Amino acid sequence: MTIESLRDFDSFKRVTSWEELYHVTMKAFPEYLLNWIVSNLVGLLLLVISFYRPNVSRKSWGILMVLASIVNTYMMSVDPTCYLEFGVLAIPPMQRFIYSQYYARPELIVLPIAACQFLIGIELFFDEKSHRLRKIAISSLITFFVGLVFLGLGSGFPSSLLYAFTMVNCWPKARSKNE
């Protein structure tokens, strides 16, 4: 069985219906199966850890966010169009966005996201007395992960929902007035 690149699909950049999205997604699934399994296993593992050791899960996410920012920045400098390949796996309204505004200048979206990933990662990794920045970082990350759902299989769906639930478990607990 040969695996086709998403760029070789007849419908690349123009999936127009849910039926066509289903067909393209099922055709692309073998190519992304390993990535899909790994992202969902990591999501499940960090979700389970977050129930018992939320600080370990939070710090793990801090490291992963810093690494993601480095990878995104590197990929933007090497091949900015690589992000467009996942657009065919997104739901149709997101596809229209990706192949319109995003298509012309992906770095205008990916590089600010990478910068935010870096800042969020640093905030999640280090311990501090103030919970305000941590709450901002966690709520931003939850919003980001829920937003990834619209990228469908290209984002490892449903792993991003597992990630969001993990971050909910990492929300700072209320401190007593004696602390």
C-alpha positions in Angstrom: 0.0 0.0 0.0 1.5 3.3 -1.0 0.8 6.4 1.0 0.0 9.5 -1.0 1.0 13.0 0.1 -1.9 15.2 0.8 -0.6 17.5 -1.9 -1.3 14.7 -4.4 -5.0 14.3 -3.5 -7.3 15.5 -6.2 -9.2 17.6 -3.6 -6.2 19.3 -2.0 -7.2 22.9 -1.1 -10.8 22.4 -2.2 -12.7 20.0 0.0 -16.2 21.4 -0.2 -18.5 19.0 1.6 -18.6 16.9 4.7 -18.8 13.8 2.6 -15.7 14.8 0.7 -14.0 15.6 4.0 -14.8 12.1 5.2 -13.4 10.6 2.0 -10.2 12.6 2.1 -9.7 12.0 5.8 -10.1 8.3 5.5 -7.7 8.2 2.6 -5.1 10.2 4.5 -5.6 8.4 7.8 -2.9 5.7 7.2 -0.3 8.4 6.6 -1.1 10.0 10.0 -2.0 6.9 12.0 1.3 6.8 14.0 1.2 10.5 14.8 -2.5 10.2 15.7 -1.8 7.3 18.1 1.2 9.0 19.7 -0.6 12.3 20.2 -3.7 10.6 21.8 -1.5 8.3 24.0 0.4 11.4 25.2 -2.9 13.1 25.9 -4.2 10.2 27.8 -1.0 9.8 29.8 -0.8 13.5 30.8 -4.6 13.4 31.6 -4.1 10.5 34.0 -1.0 12.1 35.5 -3.0 15.4 36.0 -5.5 13.6 38.3 -2.7 12.5 40.7 0.2 14.9 40.1 -1.1 18.1 38.4 2.2 19.9 38.9 4.0 17.1 37.0 1.5 17.3 34.2 1.7 21.1 34.2 5.5 21.1 34.0 5.4 18.5 31.3 3.1 20.7 29.3 5.5 23.6 29.9 8.3 21.6 28.3 6.1 20.5 25.4 5.0 24.0 24.7 8.5 25.3 24.5 9.5 22.4 22.2 6.4 23.1 20.1 7.4 26.7 19.7 10.9 25.8 18.6 9.6 23.2 16.1 7.0 25.7 14.7 9.6 28.4 14.3 12.0 26.0 12.6 9.4 24.7 10.3 8.3 28.2 9.3 11.9 29.0 8.3 12.4 25.8 6.4 9.0 25.1 4.7 6.2 27.5 5.5 3.8 25.6 3.2 4.0 22.4 5.3 1.2 23.7 7.5 -1.1 24.0 4.4 -1.1 20.2 4.0 -3.2 19.8 7.1 -5.8 22.1 5.8 -7.4 19.4 3.7 -8.1 17.5 6.9 -9.8 20.5 8.6 -13.5 21.0 8.7 -14.8 23.0 5.7 -15.2 26.4 7.4 -11.6 26.2 8.7 -10.4 25.0 5.3 -11.8 28.2 3.7 -9.8 30.2 6.2 -6.6 28.3 5.7 -6.8 28.4 1.9 -7.7 32.1 1.8 -6.0 34.5 4.2 -3.6 31.9 5.8 -2.4 30.5 2.4 -0.7 33.8 1.4 1.3 34.3 4.6 1.3 31.4 7.1 4.1 33.0 9.1 1.8 35.8 10.1 -0.2 33.3 12.1 2.3 30.5 13.0 5.1 32.7 14.4 2.9 34.6 16.9 1.4 31.3 17.9 5.0 29.9 18.4 5.9 33.0 20.5 2.8 32.5 22.7 3.6 28.8 23.0 7.0 29.7 24.3 5.8 32.2 26.8 3.0 29.8 28.0 5.5 27.0 28.3 7.9 29.1 30.4 5.1 30.1 32.7 3.8 26.6 33.1 7.2 25.1 33.9 8.4 27.5 36.6 6.8 27.6 40.1 5.9 31.0 41.5 3.8 32.6 44.2 1.3 34.4 41.9 -1.4 32.3 40.3 -2.7 35.2 38.0 -0.2 34.5 35.2 -0.6 30.8 35.5 -4.4 31.1 35.2 -3.9 33.3 32.1 -1.5 30.7 30.6 -3.7 27.8 31.4 -6.9 29.5 30.1 -5.0 30.5 26.9 -3.8 27.0 26.4 -7.3 25.5 26.9 -8.6 28.0 24.3 -5.8 27.0 21.9 -6.5 23.3 22.4 -10.2 23.7 21.8 -9.4 25.7 18.7 -7.3 22.8 17.4 -10.4 20.7 17.2 -11.4 22.4 14.0 -8.2 21.1 12.3 -9.7 17.6 12.5 -7.4 14.7 11.9 -4.5 17.0 11.1 -4.4 18.0 14.8 -4.7 14.5 16.1 -8.4 14.9 17.0 -9.5 14.1 19.8 -6.1 14.5 21.4 -6.6 18.3 21.7 -9.7 17.8 23.8 -7.6 15.5 26.1 -5.0 18.2 26.3 -7.7 20.8 27.3 -9.1 18.5 30.0 -5.6 18.0 31.3 -5.1 21.7 31.6 -8.4 22.0 33.5 -7.0 19.6 36.0 -3.8 21.7 36.3 -5.8 24.8 37.3 -4.3 26.3 40.5 -6.2 25.5 43.6 -7.5 28.3 45.8 -5.1 29.2 48.5 -6.2 29.8 52.1 -5.7 33.3 53.6 -2.9 31.9 55.9 -0.6 31.2 52.9 
